[in-house]
């Protein structure tokens, strides 16, 4: 689940407002009426959002596919997490 803090980094105020309205209403028309905008405006925003998502998802997939060429190097560059310990290391840590 994404925290509110990380949402504010990636989403503009308008985007958060539109997503909140869509989450709280059962139809796009109801959400648009609650926002005080035309339903067509919200439909257009969703269409453009889908295009942006598709473009960025394609870029991410292209970068991730480069891991096949050199999994260790690219994995280190892309990873924000520490690598997991192997079973042997865990057993050694548990022994006193």
C-alpha positions, 0 to 999 in steps of 0.5 A: 500500500502506498503511503500518503507521503509517497502519493504526494511526491508522485501525484499532483493535487489535481490528480489526488483530487480526481482519484479521490472523487473516483474512489468515492463515487460509483460512476465517472459522471457522479465523480465529475458532478461532485468535482464540479467539472464536465464528465467529458473533462474527467473522461479526457483526463482518464484517457490521457492518464492511460496513455501516460501509464502505457508509455511509462510502463513500456519504458520500465519494461525495457529497462527491466529487460536489460537485466537479462544482459547483466543481471548482477550489475543492473540489479544492483543499480535498480535495487533499493533494497538490501539483498537477502541473506542466504540460508547459511548466513542466517544459520551462522547468525543464529548460532552463538 
